[in-house]
Amino acid sequence: MRDFKQYNFPDFLNKALAAIHFTTPTDAQTALLPPILAGKDVIGQAETGSGKTHAFLLPILAAIDPTNYTTQAVITAPSRELAEQLRDAAEQLVSEQDPQVRILLAVGGTDKERLVEKIEHRQPQLIIGTPGRLLDMIQNHVLQVQNNRFFVVDEADMSLDMGFLKDVDAIASAMPPKLQMMVFSATLPERLQPFLRKYMHQPETVTVSQKSVIAPNIKNILLATKGRDHNKIVFDLLHIGQPFLALVFANTKERVDELTAYLQKQGMKVAKIHGDLPPRERRRTMKEVRDLQYQYVVATDLAARGIDVPGVSLVINDDFPVDPEFFIHRVGRTGRNGLPGTAVSLYDPNQEHVVAQIEGMGISFIPQDLVNGQLVDSYDRNRRRDRRATGPDIDPSIKGLVAKEKKKRMPGYKKKIRTAIEKDRRRKRKIARREARRS
């Protein structure tokens, strides 16, 4: 049986792992830890919630010298929330260390002067932050990275999507040539390849294979709205089974505001998270969500990879994300650590192509309907198409009549078509009987 002892981590890390009940490495950690510990550049592609964070934090914290007061590791994340999560995970891992590795967080929306003062007083041995703030500290010669040993780019595809790759590129260019670089991403889009080729030296690409695109313990439901009000549907869904913590994802900040206002008007205590909130308010709300002060959260995709709260039991997609890849990240907020989860995606009649696109990614849906405030099994939305495909063979001339009559849209055209089809069937039956008598 696999366990973390095989990696010979320092005692302080083993104690920290035991404190959070981490005994058996995940598939991602088993695949990633050997090349990272061997000092190789690594490109890691793994699904959300696979445990890749500890796969790079453990080797880095094991290698950092806490008596050497220089910056030895830099980690970038595309959002404040993700950076804060990484900082929290790192601080937990060094909680048993003496002396402790000095860890600093550098993100936008915080007191810049105070951060500069902290860094100038003593360089952090590990700094985690958003690309813009890290680059600002480097370009102003506050953060000294000329002797840095590790550089991690977490959620690289998200950095690309949010337009931060230019800043990440500039940070990488300030690093020494002899550097262990690790890039982690849920997907590896072609636009990311030039950056990887530019800075990585013979990297080992580790792709953690998965049996399904989303965890098998997630019940993935597709719910046709049939023209009904989305607000009312979401309200009803949130009252089924009393979810421990429910996340509702919307595509725009305006829609988050609208849906939050509606739910609050119904007497529900709802938190909202999107990019237009002041940084201080966002941090406070995120902390309150992590402290389980809210049962319901409405958010944009900013939170799809930014909320990592144990116990999310329900995810609702008010609409499908513009980028289908984000569907995986949204749904991946539930079903963590092997716990069961439910994801419900609302879709309108004109979104068949979007559903088909997501199904093409290897994702299966369970069709259900909302009846009297309860989810019940529904029909497969492709049933008519399938029935047509297996139906009786109709003479081409009849098909032509159907097309012609539909185009003309004359009164009684449906009756004409039915009559013509029945007449054609009777003619074929006569021919068949005649041929049978002759034989």
C-alpha positions in Angstrom: 0.0 0.0 0.0 1.3 3.4 -0.9 2.0 6.0 1.8 3.9 9.3 2.1 6.7 7.6 4.2 8.3 6.2 1.0 9.3 9.8 0.0 11.4 10.4 3.1 10.1 13.8 3.9 11.4 15.7 7.0 9.6 14.9 10.2 7.8 18.3 10.3 6.1 17.4 7.0 5.1 13.9 8.1 3.6 15.4 11.3 1.7 18.0 9.3 0.4 15.4 6.9 -0.8 13.2 9.8 -2.6 16.2 11.3 -4.8 16.6 8.2 -5.1 12.8 7.9 -3.2 12.6 4.6 -1.7 9.0 4.6 -2.1 7.7 1.1 -1.0 9.8 -1.9 -3.5 10.5 -4.6 -2.9 9.3 -8.2 -1.7 12.8 -9.1 0.8 12.9 -6.2 2.1 9.4 -7.0 2.8 10.4 -10.6 4.1 13.9 -9.9 6.3 13.5 -6.8 9.1 11.3 -8.2 10.1 13.7 -11.1 9.7 16.7 -8.9 11.9 15.2 -6.1 14.4 14.2 -8.8 14.8 17.9 -9.7 13.2 17.8 -13.1 11.1 20.5 -14.8 7.5 19.2 -14.8 4.4 20.0 -16.7 1.5 18.5 -14.7 -1.9 18.0 -16.2 -4.4 16.8 -13.6 -8.1 17.3 -12.9 -9.4 19.7 -10.3 -9.2 18.3 -6.8 -6.5 15.7 -7.7 -4.1 16.8 -4.9 -1.6 18.5 -7.2 -1.1 21.4 -4.7 0.6 19.1 -2.1 2.5 17.4 -4.9 4.6 20.5 -5.5 4.4 22.1 -2.0 5.8 19.1 -0.2 9.1 18.8 -2.2 9.6 22.6 -2.2 9.1 22.9 1.6 11.4 19.9 2.1 14.1 21.6 0.1 13.9 25.2 1.4 16.6 26.1 3.9 14.9 28.1 6.7 18.3 29.5 7.8 19.0 31.0 4.4 17.2 34.3 4.3 16.8 34.6 0.5 13.8 34.0 -1.7 14.1 30.3 -2.7 10.6 29.6 -4.2 8.0 31.7 -6.1 4.5 30.4 -6.8 2.0 32.3 -9.0 -1.7 31.8 -9.1 -4.2 33.7 -11.3 -6.5 34.9 -8.5 -6.3 36.2 -5.0 -8.5 33.4 -3.7 -6.3 30.7 -5.2 -3.1 32.4 -3.9 -4.6 32.5 -0.4 -5.5 28.8 -0.6 -1.9 28.0 -1.5 -0.6 30.2 1.3 -2.9 28.5 3.8 -1.9 25.0 2.6 1.8 25.9 2.8 1.5 27.4 6.3 -0.3 24.3 7.5 2.6 22.1 6.2 5.2 24.2 8.1 3.2 24.4 11.3 5.5 21.8 13.0 8.7 23.2 11.6 11.3 25.0 13.8 12.5 27.4 12.6 9.6 27.9 10.1 10.0 28.7 6.5 9.1 32.4 6.0 6.0 32.5 3.7 4.5 35.7 2.3 1.4 36.4 0.3 1.6 39.0 -2.5 -1.8 39.8 -4.1 -3.5 42.9 -5.5 -6.0 44.7 -3.3 -3.9 44.5 -0.2 -1.7 47.1 1.5 1.3 47.4 -0.9 3.4 49.6 1.4 3.1 47.1 4.2 4.1 44.3 1.9 7.1 46.2 0.7 8.1 46.9 4.3 7.9 43.2 5.1 9.9 42.1 2.1 12.6 44.8 2.7 12.9 43.8 6.3 13.6 40.2 5.3 13.2 38.4 2.0 10.5 35.7 2.1 11.9 32.2 1.6 8.6 31.2 -0.2 6.4 33.9 -1.8 3.0 33.1 -3.3 1.0 35.7 -5.2 -0.8 36.9 -8.3 1.3 37.7 -11.4 0.7 41.4 -11.4 1.7 42.0 -7.8 4.7 39.7 -7.9 6.0 41.3 -11.1 5.6 44.8 -9.5 7.7 43.7 -6.5 10.4 42.3 -8.8 10.6 45.2 -11.3 10.9 47.6 -8.4 13.8 45.6 -7.0 11.9 44.9 -3.7 11.7 41.1 -4.2 15.1 39.6 -5.0 14.7 36.4 -7.1 18.2 36.2 -8.7 19.0 33.2 -6.5 15.6 31.6 -6.6 15.5 27.7 -6.9 11.8 26.9 -7.6 9.3 28.6 -9.8 5.7 27.2 -9.9 2.9 28.4 -12.3 -0.3 27.1 -10.9 -3.5 27.0 -13.1 -1.6 28.1 -16.2 -4.6 27.8 -18.5 -6.6 30.1 -16.2 -3.7 32.6 -16.2 -3.8 32.4 -20.0 -7.6 32.9 -20.2 -7.4 35.9 -17.8 -4.6 37.6 -19.7 -1.9 37.2 -17.1 0.5 35.1 -19.1 2.5 38.2 -20.2 3.2 39.0 -16.5 4.1 35.4 -15.8 6.5 35.5 -18.8 8.2 38.6 -17.4 8.5 37.0 -13.9 10.1 33.9 -15.5 12.6 36.1 -17.4 13.9 37.5 -14.1 14.7 34.1 -12.7 18.1 32.4 -12.9 18.7 30.0 -15.7 19.4 27.1 -13.3 15.9 26.7 -11.9 13.4 24.0 -11.4 10.2 25.1 -13.0 6.8 23.4 -12.6 3.7 24.3 -14.6 0.3 22.9 -13.6 -2.8 23.1 -15.6 -6.2 21.4 -16.0 -5.8 21.7 -19.8 -2.8 22.5 -22.0 -4.1 24.8 -24.8 -1.9 25.4 -27.8 -1.4 29.1 -26.9 0.4 28.0 -23.8 3.1 26.0 -25.7 5.4 28.9 -26.7 5.8 29.8 -23.0 6.5 26.3 -22.0 9.2 25.9 -24.8 10.8 29.2 -23.9 11.5 28.5 -20.2 11.4 24.8 -19.5 14.4 22.5 -19.9 13.5 19.0 -21.1 10.3 19.0 -19.0 8.6 15.8 -18.0 5.0 15.9 -18.9 2.8 14.1 -16.4 -0.8 13.5 -17.3 -2.9 11.9 -14.6 -5.4 9.7 -16.5 -8.9 9.6 -15.2 -11.7 7.1 -15.6 -14.2 9.9 -16.1 -13.9 13.7 -16.7 -15.8 14.4 -13.5 -15.7 12.3 -10.3 -17.9 9.2 -10.4 -19.4 10.2 -7.1 -21.0 13.3 -8.6 -24.6 13.0 -9.8 -24.6 15.2 -12.9 -28.1 16.3 -13.7 -29.4 18.1 -16.8 -32.6 20.1 -16.2 -34.6 21.5 -19.1 -36.1 24.9 -18.1 -38.9 24.6 -20.7 -39.2 28.4 -20.6 -39.7 28.7 -16.9 -38.1 31.4 -14.7 -34.5 30.6 -13.8 -34.8 32.4 -10.5 -37.7 30.3 -9.3 -36.0 27.0 -10.5 -32.8 27.9 -8.6 -34.8 28.8 -5.5 -36.7 25.4 -5.6 -33.4 23.4 -6.2 -31.8 25.0 -3.2 -34.6 23.8 -1.0 -34.3 20.1 -2.0 -32.6 18.0 0.6 -31.1 20.9 2.5 -27.6 21.0 1.0 -24.7 21.4 3.4 -23.2 24.1 1.2 -24.5 25.1 -2.3 -22.7 27.0 -5.0 -24.7 28.6 -7.8 -22.6 29.7 -10.8 -23.7 32.5 -13.2 -21.9 33.8 -16.3 -21.9 37.5 -15.5 -21.6 39.8 -12.5 -24.9 41.4 -13.3 -26.6 37.9 -13.3 -24.9 37.2 -9.9 -26.3 40.4 -8.5 -29.8 39.7 -9.9 -30.0 36.2 -8.6 -28.6 37.1 -5.2 -31.1 39.9 -4.8 -34.0 37.5 -5.7 -32.9 34.8 -3.3 -32.3 37.3 -0.5 -35.8 38.7 -1.1 -37.2 35.2 -0.5 -35.5 35.4 3.0 -32.4 33.4 2.2 -29.0 34.3 3.6 -26.8 34.3 0.4 -23.2 35.3 -0.2 -22.1 36.6 -3.6 -18.7 36.6 -5.1 -17.6 38.3 -8.3 -14.8 40.5 -9.6 -16.5 43.9 -9.1 -16.6 43.5 -5.3 -13.9 45.5 -3.4 -10.9 43.2 -2.5 -11.5 43.7 1.2 -15.2 42.6 0.9 -14.3 39.6 -1.3 -11.7 38.4 1.2 -14.1 38.8 4.1 -16.9 36.9 2.2 -14.5 34.1 1.2 -13.4 33.8 4.8 -17.1 33.6 6.0 -17.8 31.0 3.3 -14.9 28.9 4.5 -16.0 29.3 8.1 -19.4 27.9 6.9 -21.3 31.1 7.9 -23.3 30.8 4.6 -25.2 27.8 3.2 -25.7 29.4 -0.2 -23.2 31.1 -2.5 -23.8 32.7 -5.9 -20.6 33.4 -7.9 -19.0 33.9 -11.3 -16.4 31.6 -12.7 -13.8 33.5 -10.6 -14.8 31.2 -7.8 -14.8 28.0 -9.9 -11.2 27.4 -9.1 -11.0 29.8 -6.2 -13.3 28.1 -3.7 -12.0 25.0 -2.1 -14.4 24.4 0.8 -14.9 20.9 2.2 -18.5 19.8 2.1 -19.9 21.5 -1.0 -22.8 19.1 -1.6 -24.6 21.0 -4.5 -23.5 22.9 -7.5 -26.1 24.6 -9.7 -25.2 26.0 -13.2 -27.6 28.9 -13.9 -26.2 28.8 -17.4 -23.4 26.9 -19.1 -20.0 28.7 -19.0 -18.8 30.5 -22.1 -15.7 28.3 -22.1 -16.9 24.6 -21.8 -13.7 23.7 -19.9 -15.0 25.7 -17.0 -17.9 23.3 -16.7 -15.4 20.7 -15.3 -14.1 23.2 -12.8 -17.5 24.3 -11.6 -18.8 20.8 -11.1 -15.5 19.8 -9.5 -16.3 22.0 -6.5 -18.5 19.2 -5.2 -17.7 15.5 -4.7 -14.4 16.3 -3.1 -12.5 13.8 -1.0 -14.7 10.9 -2.1 -17.9 12.5 -0.7 -21.1 12.4 -2.8 -22.1 15.5 -4.6 -24.8 16.7 -7.0 -24.5 19.1 -9.9 -27.6 20.5 -11.7 -27.2 22.3 -15.0 -30.1 24.4 -16.3 -30.5 24.5 -20.1 -32.9 26.3 -22.4 -34.4 24.8 -25.6 -31.9 26.6 -27.8 -28.8 25.2 -26.1 -28.8 21.7 -27.5 -25.5 22.4 -29.3 -23.9 23.5 -26.0 -25.0 20.3 -24.2 -23.7 18.3 -27.1 -20.4 20.1 -27.0 -20.0 19.3 -23.3 -21.0 15.7 -23.9 -18.3 15.5 -26.5 -15.8 16.1 -23.7 -16.8 12.8 -22.2 -19.4 14.1 -19.7 -22.6 12.2 -19.2 -25.8 13.8 -17.9 -28.8 12.3 -16.1 -32.0 13.9 -17.5 -34.4 15.1 -14.7 -37.3 17.4 -14.3 -38.5 19.6 -11.5 -42.0 18.6 -10.5 -43.8 20.0 -7.4 -40.5 21.0 -5.9 -38.8 17.6 -6.4 -36.4 16.2 -9.0 -37.8 13.3 -10.9 -36.4 11.2 -13.7 -37.1 12.6 -17.2 -36.8 11.4 -20.7 -33.7 11.5 -22.8 -33.9 14.7 -24.8 -32.7 12.7 -27.9 -35.6 10.3 -27.8 -37.4 11.8 -30.8 -34.3 11.8 -32.9 -33.6 8.1 -32.0 -37.2 7.2 -32.7 -37.0 8.8 -36.1 -33.8 6.9 -36.8 -35.5 3.5 -36.1 -38.9 4.3 -37.5 -40.5 2.7 -40.7 -38.9 3.4 -44.0 -41.0 6.0 -45.9 -41.0 6.3 -49.7 -38.8 9.1 -51.0 -41.8 10.5 -52.9 -43.6 10.9 -49.6 -40.7 12.7 -48.0 -40.8 15.1 -51.0 -44.5 15.7 -50.4 -43.8 16.4 -46.7 -41.2 19.0 -47.6 -43.4 20.5 -50.3 -46.5 20.8 -48.2 -44.5 22.2 -45.2 -43.0 24.8 -47.4 -46.4 25.8 -48.8 -48.0 25.8 -45.3 -51.4 25.3 -46.8 -54.4 24.5 -44.5 -54.8 20.8 -43.9 -51.3 19.9 -45.1 -50.8 17.5 -42.2 -54.0 15.6 -43.2 -52.7 15.4 -46.8 -49.4 14.0 -45.6 -51.1 11.4 -43.4 -53.4 10.4 -46.3 -50.5 10.1 -48.7 -48.5 8.0 -46.3 -51.4 5.6 -45.7 -52.1 5.3 -49.4 -48.5 4.5 -50.0 -48.5 1.8 -47.4 -51.7 0.2 -48.8 -50.1 0.1 -52.3 -47.0 -1.6 -50.9 -49.1 -4.2 -49.1 -51.0 -5.0 -52.3 -47.8 -5.4 -54.2 -46.4 -7.7 -51.5 -49.6 -9.9 -51.5 -49.5 -10.1 -55.3 -45.9 -11.2 -55.3 -46.6 -13.8 -52.6 -49.4 -15.3 -54.7 -47.2 -15.4 -57.8 -44.4 -17.2 -55.9 
